[in-house]
Amino acid sequence: MTQAALDSAPAAAPARAAPGQRAQRVLAAEAVSVSFGGVRALDGASVSLAPGRITGLVGPNGAGKSTLFNVLAGTQRPRRGTVRLAGADITRMPVHRRAHAGIARTFQLARELDSLSVLENLLLAAPRQPGERLGNLLLRRGAVRRAEAAAIERALALLARVRLTRLADQPAGALSGGQKKLLELCRALMLEPDIVLLDEPAAGVNPALIEELCQFILALRGEGKTFAIVEHNMDMVAALCDHVYVLAEGRVLTQGSFDAVTADTRVRQAYLGEP
């Protein structure tokens, strides 16, 4: 963090909530610990993602942010502690089941399929496609066509929101770094998630597209989406986050509003080595 920024067998998956009930779905990590060999990456860390809000996870390199993010996403199982969604224990739930339960994520390095078009990348992410079953292709052609048309309509609507419609038929590998981050977020949204975990969305993105990305995320929050963001760009954290957790040495050092945590002496010590 810059000085300027400082100063300025598992339980069953909870059922997907109806739109009017999604505000009650909290994703939380409770006292989670993770070790890699003799190194403890997390040491009893606890965070809670408030529904319909944007929560930031920040801290110096090696603080445990990425590990905690992976615990929430399901790609890292904690040695101790619990992950809960809407009160249900999902600690041992695999990633694909978390996706069905309404949790989606993006990656620091965009994972688009370069040779496929932008639109095709989104269509691959569409869930529950009846055309994936041979029997449906033979016996339920009408349903398959309707599902495909609905997926295309949703994908094009998302591309329109991020101003990528004109590139829908272009190879995804030809996009700029910022455009790939927008595509990555749209691909996560194709899953129709309640909760979106964003892994360094500003990394490698030019300032103009960062502003566009921020506006899109804020609009989605206004529609009831819940976000967690791991990010080093403190200007973006300040602009987006309703609540911020600061991690250091695998523990939650402090939490609160951006202004409150950046005014904390302990945060200055962790980031800048101040006495």
Residue frames as qw, qx, qy, qz and C-alpha x, y, z in Angstrom:
[[0.000, 0.889, 0.458, 0.000, 0.00, 0.00, 0.00],
 [0.404, 0.462, -0.035, 0.789, 1.36, 3.45, -0.84],
 [0.192, -0.260, -0.451, 0.832, 1.60, 6.31, 1.64],
 [0.259, -0.021, -0.218, -0.941, -0.85, 8.24, -0.55],
 [0.555, -0.273, -0.680, -0.395, -3.38, 5.43, -0.38],
 [0.446, -0.315, -0.703, 0.455, -2.98, 5.17, 3.37],
 [0.039, -0.229, -0.245, 0.941, -3.60, 8.80, 3.79],
 [0.399, -0.045, -0.339, -0.851, -6.42, 9.29, 1.35],
 [0.081, 0.471, 0.771, 0.420, -19.13, -35.28, 4.70],
 [0.014, 0.025, -0.076, 0.997, -20.48, -31.99, 4.36],
 [0.340, 0.470, 0.586, -0.565, -23.92, -30.70, 5.09],
 [0.459, 0.576, 0.614, 0.282, -26.28, -30.49, 2.14],
 [0.240, 0.140, 0.175, 0.945, -25.85, -27.38, 0.03],
 [0.194, 0.492, 0.447, -0.721, -28.22, -24.59, 0.96],
 [0.464, 0.603, 0.624, 0.176, -30.92, -24.22, -1.65],
 [0.253, 0.224, 0.244, 0.909, -30.56, -21.42, -4.18],
 [0.053, 0.498, 0.503, -0.705, -32.46, -18.45, -2.81],
 [0.297, 0.767, 0.522, 0.225, -35.24, -16.70, -4.65],
 [0.340, 0.528, 0.016, 0.778, -34.33, -13.14, -5.70],
 [0.360, -0.763, -0.048, -0.535, -36.22, -11.62, -2.79],
 [0.846, -0.533, -0.007, 0.017, -34.41, -13.86, -0.30],
 [0.787, 0.354, -0.205, 0.463, -30.83, -13.48, -1.54],
 [0.036, -0.783, 0.276, -0.556, -30.10, -10.66, 0.90],
 [0.758, -0.552, 0.237, -0.253, -30.04, -13.30, 3.66],
 [0.965, 0.142, -0.087, 0.200, -27.26, -15.45, 2.13],
 [0.222, -0.886, 0.407, -0.004, -24.05, -14.86, 4.08],
 [0.880, 0.265, -0.311, 0.244, -20.76, -16.50, 3.09],
 [0.360, -0.844, 0.335, -0.212, -18.39, -16.71, 6.04],
 [0.711, 0.239, -0.585, 0.309, -15.08, -18.28, 7.02],
 [0.609, -0.734, 0.062, -0.296, -14.85, -19.00, 10.74],
 [0.544, -0.671, 0.503, 0.005, -11.48, -19.40, 12.47],
 [0.930, 0.364, -0.013, 0.043, -9.85, -21.05, 9.45],
 [0.373, -0.711, 0.542, 0.247, -6.24, -22.20, 9.50],
 [0.881, 0.472, -0.031, 0.030, -4.16, -23.45, 6.57],
 [0.446, -0.687, 0.502, 0.279, -0.56, -24.66, 6.59],
 [0.792, 0.569, -0.223, -0.015, 1.80, -25.47, 3.74],
 [0.678, 0.246, -0.516, 0.461, 4.54, -27.63, 5.11],
 [0.473, -0.361, -0.505, 0.626, 5.83, -25.78, 8.14],
 [0.032, 0.069, 0.050, 0.996, 4.43, -22.43, 7.01],
 [0.101, 0.580, 0.743, -0.320, 1.09, -21.32, 8.44],
 [0.127, 0.305, 0.422, 0.844, -0.64, -19.27, 5.74],
 [0.435, -0.564, -0.205, -0.672, -3.80, -18.71, 7.79],
 [0.304, 0.012, -0.773, 0.556, -4.00, -18.74, 11.56],
 [0.052, -0.516, -0.740, 0.428, -7.58, -18.64, 12.80],
 [0.048, 0.071, -0.203, -0.975, -8.82, -16.02, 10.34],
 [0.202, 0.560, 0.783, -0.180, -12.52, -15.16, 10.22],
 [0.092, 0.132, -0.237, -0.958, -14.38, -13.06, 7.66],
 [0.334, 0.522, 0.755, -0.215, -18.02, -12.61, 6.74],
 [0.095, 0.125, 0.488, 0.859, -19.37, -11.31, 3.43],
 [0.284, 0.398, 0.475, -0.732, -22.35, -9.11, 4.13],
 [0.436, 0.481, 0.733, 0.206, -25.17, -9.80, 1.65],
 [0.289, 0.871, 0.346, 0.196, -25.52, -7.24, -1.10],
 [0.231, -0.930, 0.209, 0.195, -22.25, -5.55, -0.13],
 [0.715, 0.568, -0.317, 0.255, -18.68, -5.43, -1.44],
 [0.715, -0.669, 0.176, 0.099, -16.06, -6.74, 0.99],
 [0.468, 0.753, -0.442, 0.135, -12.35, -6.15, 0.46],
 [0.901, -0.361, 0.066, 0.232, -9.54, -8.48, 1.56],
 [0.388, 0.834, -0.275, 0.278, -6.26, -6.56, 1.66],
 [0.738, -0.619, 0.222, 0.149, -2.84, -6.90, 3.25],
 [0.010, 0.751, -0.599, -0.278, 0.86, -7.03, 2.47],
 [0.687, 0.342, -0.613, -0.187, 2.35, -9.83, 0.38],
 [0.425, 0.110, -0.854, 0.277, 2.25, -13.11, 2.26],
 [0.343, -0.217, 0.408, -0.818, -0.56, -11.97, 4.54],
 [0.244, 0.151, 0.943, -0.169, -2.81, -14.90, 3.58],
 [0.459, 0.389, 0.055, -0.797, -5.29, -13.06, 1.33],
 [0.520, 0.293, -0.636, -0.489, -5.12, -15.46, -1.59],
 [0.190, 0.005, -0.968, 0.163, -5.29, -18.51, 0.68],
 [0.255, 0.311, 0.617, -0.677, -8.36, -17.16, 2.45],
 [0.505, 0.394, -0.216, -0.737, -9.92, -16.34, -0.92],
 [0.435, 0.205, -0.834, -0.271, -9.30, -19.91, -2.08],
 [0.027, 0.133, 0.895, -0.424, -10.86, -21.26, 1.11],
 [0.428, 0.395, 0.310, -0.752, -14.02, -19.27, 0.37],
 [0.537, 0.425, -0.437, -0.582, -14.00, -20.42, -3.26],
 [0.942, -0.061, 0.238, -0.227, -13.45, -24.08, -2.34],
 [0.743, 0.546, -0.366, 0.128, -10.09, -24.63, -4.04],
 [0.279, 0.390, -0.706, 0.522, -8.31, -24.83, -0.68],
 [0.702, -0.517, -0.462, -0.160, -9.60, -26.86, 2.25],
 [0.179, -0.762, 0.406, -0.472, -8.70, -25.46, 5.68],
 [0.413, 0.144, -0.844, 0.312, -6.87, -27.56, 8.22],
 [0.120, -0.425, -0.736, 0.513, -9.15, -26.15, 10.90],
 [0.189, 0.308, 0.095, -0.928, -12.20, -23.93, 10.87],
 [0.385, 0.496, 0.775, -0.071, -15.48, -23.79, 9.00],
 [0.069, 0.043, -0.370, -0.925, -16.91, -22.18, 5.86],
 [0.248, 0.480, 0.772, -0.334, -20.64, -21.48, 5.93],
 [0.098, -0.138, -0.465, -0.869, -23.15, -20.37, 3.31],
 [0.551, -0.383, -0.234, -0.704, -26.50, -19.20, 4.66],
 [0.622, -0.484, 0.429, -0.440, -25.61, -20.98, 7.90],
 [0.994, 0.074, 0.044, -0.064, -24.91, -24.37, 6.26],
 [0.514, -0.591, 0.540, 0.309, -21.45, -25.93, 6.59],
 [0.790, 0.609, -0.021, -0.063, -19.86, -26.06, 3.11],
 [0.328, -0.760, 0.530, 0.186, -16.25, -26.53, 4.27],
 [0.482, -0.192, 0.812, 0.267, -15.83, -29.78, 2.36],
 [0.629, 0.642, 0.384, -0.213, -18.08, -28.86, -0.57],
 [0.591, 0.017, 0.455, 0.666, -16.25, -29.03, -3.92],
 [0.033, -0.290, 0.176, 0.940, -16.03, -26.08, -6.28],
 [0.172, -0.190, -0.702, -0.664, -18.64, -27.28, -8.78],
 [0.297, -0.593, -0.747, 0.052, -21.23, -27.71, -6.04],
 [0.194, -0.535, -0.253, 0.782, -20.45, -24.25, -4.69],
 [0.039, 0.063, -0.445, -0.892, -21.09, -22.91, -8.18],
 [0.288, -0.425, -0.772, -0.375, -24.50, -24.61, -8.19],
 [0.353, -0.613, -0.589, 0.392, -25.12, -23.11, -4.74],
 [0.094, 0.957, 0.255, 0.106, -24.55, -19.60, -6.10],
 [0.419, -0.770, 0.269, 0.398, -20.84, -18.87, -5.63],
 [0.762, 0.575, 0.083, 0.284, -18.70, -17.86, -8.62],
 [0.495, -0.690, 0.185, 0.495, -15.15, -16.56, -8.86],
 [0.578, 0.796, -0.163, 0.076, -12.72, -14.90, -11.22],
 [0.868, -0.184, 0.016, 0.461, -8.94, -15.33, -11.38],
 [0.260, -0.770, 0.181, 0.553, -6.01, -12.95, -11.18],
 [0.065, -0.315, 0.699, 0.639, -4.83, -14.24, -14.55],
 [0.691, 0.299, 0.028, -0.658, -7.74, -14.39, -16.98],
 [0.426, -0.128, 0.891, 0.095, -8.48, -17.95, -18.10],
 [0.649, 0.516, 0.020, -0.558, -10.24, -17.37, -21.40],
 [0.767, 0.121, 0.577, 0.254, -10.08, -19.95, -24.18],
 [0.121, -0.539, 0.303, 0.776, -8.03, -17.99, -26.69],
 [0.070, -0.022, 0.778, 0.623, -9.11, -19.73, -29.88],
 [0.026, 0.611, 0.790, 0.034, -12.83, -19.52, -29.13],
 [0.021, 0.610, 0.220, 0.761, -14.81, -16.37, -29.73],
 [0.109, -0.204, 0.458, -0.858, -15.77, -14.02, -26.92],
 [0.710, -0.127, -0.049, -0.690, -19.39, -15.18, -27.21],
 [0.826, 0.036, -0.559, -0.065, -18.42, -18.85, -27.22],
 [0.300, 0.208, -0.684, 0.631, -16.41, -18.33, -24.02],
 [0.399, -0.143, 0.351, -0.835, -19.57, -17.10, -22.31],
 [0.812, -0.004, -0.268, -0.518, -21.79, -19.84, -23.70],
 [0.626, 0.150, -0.740, 0.197, -19.44, -22.50, -22.33],
 [0.059, 0.122, -0.654, 0.744, -20.05, -21.10, -18.85],
 [0.588, -0.208, -0.115, -0.773, -23.85, -21.26, -19.12],
 [0.260, -0.169, 0.888, -0.340, -25.16, -23.76, -16.54],
 [0.513, 0.267, 0.737, -0.348, -27.66, -26.57, -16.93],
 [0.380, 0.426, -0.438, -0.694, -27.67, -26.76, -20.72],
 [0.849, 0.109, 0.424, -0.295, -30.00, -29.59, -21.90],
 [0.718, 0.630, -0.267, -0.126, -27.97, -29.92, -25.10],
 [0.054, -0.629, 0.764, -0.132, -25.14, -31.45, -23.08],
 [0.587, -0.050, 0.777, -0.221, -27.12, -34.71, -22.88],
 [0.013, 0.097, -0.819, -0.565, -27.37, -36.91, -25.96],
 [0.080, 0.467, 0.878, -0.060, -30.89, -37.99, -25.10],
 [0.120, 0.730, 0.298, -0.603, -32.09, -34.40, -25.08],
 [0.046, 0.448, -0.508, -0.734, -30.53, -33.77, -28.48],
 [0.059, -0.086, -0.915, -0.390, -32.54, -36.67, -29.88],
 [0.157, -0.530, -0.833, 0.001, -35.80, -36.35, -27.96],
 [0.146, -0.835, -0.385, 0.365, -36.08, -32.74, -26.74],
 [0.507, 0.263, 0.254, 0.781, -34.78, -30.68, -29.63],
 [0.081, -0.817, -0.300, -0.486, -37.21, -27.85, -28.98],
 [0.599, -0.788, -0.084, 0.113, -36.10, -27.51, -25.36],
 [0.716, -0.184, 0.173, 0.651, -32.45, -27.59, -26.41],
 [0.328, 0.514, 0.303, 0.732, -33.00, -24.83, -28.99],
 [0.291, -0.874, -0.231, -0.312, -34.87, -22.67, -26.47],
 [0.705, -0.631, 0.008, 0.323, -32.14, -23.12, -23.85],
 [0.630, 0.056, 0.238, 0.737, -29.45, -22.25, -26.38],
 [0.115, 0.704, 0.305, 0.631, -31.35, -19.14, -27.48],
 [0.482, -0.857, -0.160, -0.083, -31.78, -18.06, -23.85],
 [0.742, -0.407, 0.098, 0.524, -28.06, -18.55, -23.17],
 [0.470, 0.328, 0.285, 0.768, -27.12, -16.51, -26.24],
 [0.127, -0.834, -0.285, -0.454, -29.51, -13.76, -25.22],
 [0.622, -0.766, -0.058, 0.151, -28.04, -13.63, -21.70],
 [0.716, -0.158, 0.187, 0.654, -24.46, -13.65, -23.01],
 [0.310, 0.525, 0.303, 0.733, -25.14, -10.82, -25.46],
 [0.320, -0.882, -0.235, -0.252, -26.86, -8.80, -22.75],
 [0.696, -0.607, 0.043, 0.381, -23.78, -9.13, -20.53],
 [0.600, 0.103, 0.281, 0.742, -21.46, -8.17, -23.39],
 [0.076, 0.766, 0.320, 0.553, -23.60, -5.11, -24.06],
 [0.494, -0.857, -0.147, 0.017, -23.24, -4.02, -20.43],
 [0.610, -0.563, 0.257, 0.495, -19.44, -4.06, -20.69],
 [0.351, 0.828, -0.183, -0.397, -19.35, -2.67, -24.24],
 [0.301, -0.382, 0.817, 0.309, -17.89, -5.80, -25.81],
 [0.731, 0.438, 0.436, -0.290, -20.75, -6.60, -28.18],
 [0.516, 0.772, -0.279, -0.245, -18.73, -5.55, -31.24],
 [0.090, 0.568, -0.818, 0.012, -16.09, -8.12, -30.26],
 [0.816, -0.104, 0.393, -0.411, -18.52, -11.01, -29.69],
 [0.942, 0.331, 0.048, -0.034, -17.27, -12.97, -32.71],
 [0.317, 0.774, -0.515, 0.188, -13.59, -12.14, -32.23],
 [0.766, -0.008, -0.580, 0.277, -11.13, -14.63, -30.70],
 [0.560, -0.816, -0.142, -0.003, -10.96, -14.09, -26.94],
 [0.766, -0.233, 0.051, 0.597, -7.17, -14.19, -27.15],
 [0.370, 0.483, 0.207, 0.766, -7.22, -10.93, -29.12],
 [0.316, -0.887, -0.284, -0.179, -8.73, -8.94, -26.24],
 [0.152, 0.661, -0.432, 0.595, -6.70, -6.48, -24.20],
 [0.294, 0.013, -0.814, 0.502, -5.88, -7.29, -20.58],
 [0.278, 0.081, 0.398, -0.870, -8.72, -5.13, -19.31],
 [0.672, 0.102, -0.316, -0.662, -11.20, -6.58, -21.77],
 [0.564, 0.048, -0.824, 0.030, -10.22, -10.07, -20.67],
 [0.040, -0.057, -0.718, 0.693, -11.00, -9.10, -17.06],
 [0.516, 0.131, 0.082, -0.842, -14.43, -7.88, -18.16],
 [0.691, 0.124, -0.603, -0.378, -14.96, -11.14, -20.05],
 [0.340, 0.057, -0.867, 0.359, -13.85, -13.11, -16.97],
 [0.236, 0.107, 0.535, -0.804, -16.44, -11.33, -14.84],
 [0.646, 0.177, -0.198, -0.716, -19.16, -11.85, -17.47],
 [0.577, 0.125, -0.799, -0.118, -18.28, -15.53, -17.61],
 [0.095, -0.056, -0.815, 0.569, -18.75, -15.79, -13.84],
 [0.404, 0.183, 0.264, -0.857, -22.08, -13.99, -14.17],
 [0.560, 0.103, -0.629, -0.528, -23.30, -16.55, -16.71],
 [0.331, -0.098, -0.909, 0.232, -23.61, -18.89, -13.70],
 [0.406, -0.645, -0.297, -0.575, -26.21, -16.49, -12.27],
 [0.529, -0.107, -0.653, 0.531, -24.43, -16.38, -8.90],
 [0.369, -0.880, -0.291, -0.069, -25.52, -14.63, -5.73],
 [0.502, -0.783, 0.241, 0.277, -21.90, -14.21, -4.57],
 [0.730, 0.627, -0.110, 0.249, -18.94, -13.30, -6.78],
 [0.669, -0.602, 0.181, 0.396, -15.32, -13.61, -5.61],
 [0.517, 0.842, -0.079, 0.132, -13.00, -11.31, -7.56],
 [0.804, -0.343, 0.123, 0.470, -9.28, -12.10, -7.51],
 [0.321, -0.469, 0.236, 0.788, -7.30, -8.90, -8.24],
 [0.514, 0.687, 0.513, 0.040, -9.66, -7.59, -10.91],
 [0.151, 0.966, -0.087, -0.191, -7.49, -4.49, -11.55],
 [0.589, -0.443, 0.536, 0.412, -4.25, -6.40, -12.21],
 [0.398, -0.002, 0.660, 0.637, -2.93, -5.54, -15.67],
 [0.198, 0.755, 0.608, 0.148, -5.87, -3.27, -16.47],
 [0.270, 0.287, 0.043, 0.918, -5.45, 0.31, -17.72],
 [0.034, 0.204, 0.491, -0.846, -7.05, 3.10, -15.65],
 [0.445, 0.062, -0.246, -0.859, -9.87, 3.77, -18.13],
 [0.639, -0.109, -0.700, -0.299, -11.04, 0.16, -18.04],
 [0.271, -0.127, -0.768, 0.566, -10.62, 0.01, -14.25],
 [0.268, 0.122, 0.230, -0.928, -13.18, 2.80, -14.01],
 [0.623, 0.035, -0.455, -0.636, -15.52, 0.91, -16.33],
 [0.532, -0.065, -0.836, 0.114, -15.03, -2.29, -14.33],
 [0.061, -0.107, -0.618, 0.776, -15.78, -0.42, -11.08],
 [0.451, 0.081, -0.009, -0.889, -18.99, 1.03, -12.47],
 [0.655, -0.007, -0.656, -0.374, -20.12, -2.44, -13.60],
 [0.409, -0.097, -0.820, 0.388, -19.40, -3.95, -10.17],
 [0.122, 0.114, 0.425, -0.890, -21.25, -1.13, -8.40],
 [0.575, 0.037, -0.289, -0.764, -24.24, -1.61, -10.71],
 [0.627, -0.056, -0.771, -0.097, -24.26, -5.33, -9.92],
 [0.184, -0.104, -0.715, 0.666, -24.14, -4.57, -6.19],
 [0.352, 0.083, 0.116, -0.925, -27.16, -2.35, -6.73],
 [0.697, 0.019, -0.491, -0.522, -28.91, -5.38, -8.20],
 [0.832, -0.426, 0.145, -0.324, -28.24, -7.39, -5.03],
 [0.850, 0.267, -0.388, 0.237, -25.00, -9.20, -5.86],
 [0.631, -0.746, 0.192, 0.091, -22.53, -9.86, -3.04],
 [0.665, 0.627, -0.316, 0.254, -18.81, -9.45, -3.73],
 [0.678, -0.635, 0.189, 0.318, -15.49, -10.22, -2.11],
 [0.563, 0.791, -0.160, 0.179, -12.43, -8.61, -3.67],
 [0.737, -0.419, 0.149, 0.510, -8.75, -9.38, -3.17],
 [0.455, 0.814, 0.132, 0.335, -6.98, -6.33, -4.56],
 [0.611, -0.235, -0.098, 0.749, -3.71, -4.39, -4.27],
 [0.125, 0.433, 0.242, 0.859, -5.08, -1.27, -5.98],
 [0.154, -0.379, -0.641, 0.650, -6.13, 0.75, -2.94],
 [0.243, 0.154, -0.115, -0.951, -7.90, 3.38, -5.05],
 [0.501, -0.125, -0.695, -0.500, -10.17, 0.62, -6.34],
 [0.384, -0.303, -0.809, 0.326, -10.71, -0.76, -2.84],
 [0.013, -0.277, -0.343, 0.897, -11.61, 2.73, -1.60],
 [0.350, 0.086, -0.330, -0.872, -14.03, 3.27, -4.48],
 [0.577, -0.092, -0.700, -0.410, -15.81, -0.08, -4.19],
 [0.470, -0.128, -0.839, 0.244, -15.67, -1.65, -0.77],
 [0.507, -0.687, -0.189, -0.486, -18.31, -1.21, 1.91],
 [0.740, -0.622, 0.247, -0.068, -16.18, -3.14, 4.40],
 [0.541, 0.631, -0.537, 0.145, -12.49, -4.06, 4.44],
 [0.888, -0.440, 0.089, 0.101, -10.57, -6.81, 6.23],
 [0.250, 0.805, -0.529, 0.100, -6.82, -6.27, 6.61],
 [0.981, -0.165, -0.064, 0.077, -4.79, -9.45, 6.95],
 [0.149, 0.779, -0.579, 0.189, -1.25, -9.82, 8.27],
 [0.008, 0.373, -0.905, 0.204, 0.66, -13.02, 9.01],
 [0.300, -0.166, -0.922, -0.181, -2.41, -15.16, 8.41],
 [0.113, -0.516, -0.707, 0.470, -4.66, -13.30, 10.85],
 [0.047, 0.825, 0.388, 0.409, -7.24, -10.55, 10.55],
 [0.392, 0.047, -0.297, 0.869, -5.39, -7.49, 11.79],
 [0.174, 0.358, 0.364, -0.842, -8.39, -5.16, 11.70],
 [0.148, 0.457, 0.774, 0.412, -11.62, -4.54, 9.84],
 [0.054, 0.684, 0.379, -0.621, -13.98, -1.69, 9.11],
 [0.475, 0.860, 0.151, -0.108, -14.50, 1.02, 6.54],
 [0.737, 0.438, -0.042, 0.513, -11.63, 1.87, 4.19],
 [0.027, 0.806, -0.196, 0.558, -10.98, 5.15, 5.98],
 [0.706, -0.637, 0.209, -0.229, -10.97, 3.47, 9.38],
 [0.955, -0.110, 0.131, 0.240, -8.58, 0.67, 8.51],
 [0.635, 0.517, -0.042, 0.573, -6.12, 2.89, 6.63],
 [0.153, -0.818, 0.208, -0.514, -5.98, 5.22, 9.62],
 [0.889, -0.457, 0.020, -0.027, -5.04, 2.31, 11.91],
 [0.125, -0.812, 0.568, 0.043, -1.43, 2.44, 13.10],
 [0.695, -0.185, 0.693, 0.046, -1.17, -1.34, 12.90],
 [0.743, 0.591, 0.310, 0.056, -2.02, -1.22, 9.21],
 [0.243, 0.924, -0.293, 0.032, 0.70, 1.35, 8.61],
 [0.430, -0.597, 0.677, 0.012, 3.14, -0.87, 10.45],
 [0.788, 0.119, 0.603, 0.032, 2.15, -3.95, 8.42],
 [0.654, 0.715, 0.216, 0.120, 2.36, -2.19, 5.06],
 [0.319, 0.880, -0.190, 0.295, 5.12, 0.35, 5.54],
 [0.757, -0.017, -0.427, 0.494, 7.15, -1.02, 8.43],
 [0.104, -0.733, 0.149, -0.656, 6.51, 2.08, 10.52],
 [0.280, 0.086, -0.788, 0.542, 7.61, 1.76, 14.14]]
